Amino acid sequence: QLQASGGGLVQPGGSLRLSCAASRSIFSINTMGWYRQAPGEQRGLVAAITTGGSTNYVDSVKGRFTNSRDNAKNTVYLQMNSLKPEDTAVYYCNTNPPFYGHWGQGTLVTVSS
């Protein structure tokens, strides 16, 4: 399983940094993705980063979220700035496309005043 960490409660406009460490066998050959699932909604891709560091984002987070990876640590990060209440969700990391066996419990991000 890939376990995301770093979630928490933050006020609108605040920032959080999520992390996800993977085994080298997974990390070194896969595009890694960040996903989120809000209450009552399906889980969806938020951001992805290739092994070469190319990134893409869902439109709703462009300009606010930054996806990065540290190949030496086999870790991906999601820097989330200017958070909005609609960003409230459980955030997960997985490969992109996702592999069922890699889903962890996720980390809860709550944006509220």
C-alpha positions as CSV (number, residue, x, y, z in Angstrom):
1,Q,0.0,0.0,0.0
2,L,1.0,3.6,-0.6
3,Q,0.2,5.7,2.4
4,A,-0.2,9.5,2.1
5,S,0.5,11.7,5.1
6,G,0.4,15.3,6.0
7,G,-3.3,16.1,6.1
8,G,-5.1,18.1,8.7
9,L,-7.4,21.0,9.4
10,V,-6.5,24.3,7.8
11,Q,-8.3,27.5,7.3
12,P,-9.3,28.7,3.8
13,G,-6.3,30.3,2.2
14,G,-3.9,28.1,4.1
15,S,-1.4,25.5,3.0
16,L,-0.5,21.9,3.6
17,R,2.1,19.6,2.2
18,L,1.3,16.0,1.6
19,S,3.9,13.2,1.3
20,C,3.9,9.7,0.1
21,A,6.8,7.2,0.1
22,A,6.9,4.2,-2.1
23,S,9.2,1.3,-2.6
24,R,11.8,1.8,-5.2
25,S,10.4,-0.8,-7.4
26,I,7.2,1.1,-7.7
27,F,8.5,4.6,-7.6
28,S,11.3,4.3,-10.2
29,I,9.2,3.1,-13.1
30,N,5.8,4.7,-12.6
31,T,4.0,8.0,-13.0
32,M,2.7,8.8,-9.6
33,G,-0.6,10.3,-8.9
34,W,-2.5,12.2,-6.2
35,Y,-6.2,11.4,-5.9
36,R,-8.9,12.7,-3.7
37,Q,-12.4,11.7,-2.6
38,A,-14.8,14.2,-1.1
39,P,-17.8,13.0,0.8
40,G,-20.4,11.6,-1.5
41,E,-18.2,11.9,-4.5
42,Q,-16.0,9.4,-6.5
43,R,-12.3,9.4,-6.1
44,G,-10.6,11.3,-8.8
45,L,-7.1,12.2,-10.0
46,V,-5.8,15.6,-8.8
47,A,-2.3,15.7,-10.0
48,A,0.3,13.4,-11.6
49,I,4.0,13.4,-12.1
50,T,6.1,11.3,-14.5
51,T,9.4,9.7,-13.7
52,G,11.0,12.6,-15.5
53,G,9.2,15.2,-13.5
54,S,6.5,16.3,-15.9
55,T,3.4,17.3,-14.1
56,N,-0.3,17.8,-14.9
57,Y,-3.2,18.9,-12.8
58,V,-6.9,19.0,-12.7
59,D,-8.1,22.4,-13.6
60,S,-9.5,23.2,-10.2
61,V,-6.1,23.0,-8.6
62,K,-3.9,24.5,-11.3
63,G,-1.8,27.4,-9.9
64,R,-2.5,26.3,-6.3
65,F,-1.1,22.8,-6.0
66,T,2.4,21.7,-6.9
67,N,3.4,18.1,-7.4
68,S,7.0,17.1,-6.9
69,R,9.1,13.9,-6.4
70,D,12.3,13.2,-4.7
71,N,13.9,10.2,-6.6
72,A,16.5,9.7,-3.9
73,K,13.8,9.3,-1.2
74,N,11.3,7.5,-3.5
75,T,8.8,10.1,-2.2
76,V,6.2,12.3,-3.9
77,Y,4.9,15.5,-2.5
78,L,1.8,17.6,-3.0
79,Q,2.2,21.2,-1.9
80,M,-1.3,22.7,-1.6
81,N,-1.6,26.5,-1.3
82,S,-4.6,28.8,-1.2
83,L,-6.7,26.0,0.0
84,K,-10.5,26.3,-0.4
85,P,-13.3,24.5,1.4
86,E,-14.0,22.5,-1.8
87,D,-10.5,21.0,-1.5
88,T,-11.8,19.1,1.6
89,A,-11.4,15.4,0.9
90,V,-9.4,12.3,1.7
91,Y,-6.2,12.4,-0.4
92,Y,-4.5,9.3,-1.6
93,C,-1.4,8.6,-3.6
94,N,-1.1,5.7,-6.1
95,T,0.5,5.1,-9.5
96,N,-1.1,6.6,-12.5
97,P,-3.0,4.7,-13.7
98,P,-3.8,3.4,-10.2
99,F,-3.2,-0.1,-9.1
100,Y,-5.9,-1.5,-6.8
101,G,-3.5,-3.1,-4.4
102,H,-1.7,0.2,-3.8
103,W,-4.6,2.1,-2.3
104,G,-3.9,3.1,1.3
105,Q,-6.1,4.7,3.8
106,G,-5.4,8.2,2.6
107,T,-5.0,11.4,4.6
108,L,-7.9,13.7,5.4
109,V,-7.6,17.4,4.5
110,T,-10.2,19.6,5.9
111,V,-10.4,23.2,4.9
112,S,-12.7,25.1,7.2
113,S,-12.8,28.3,9.2
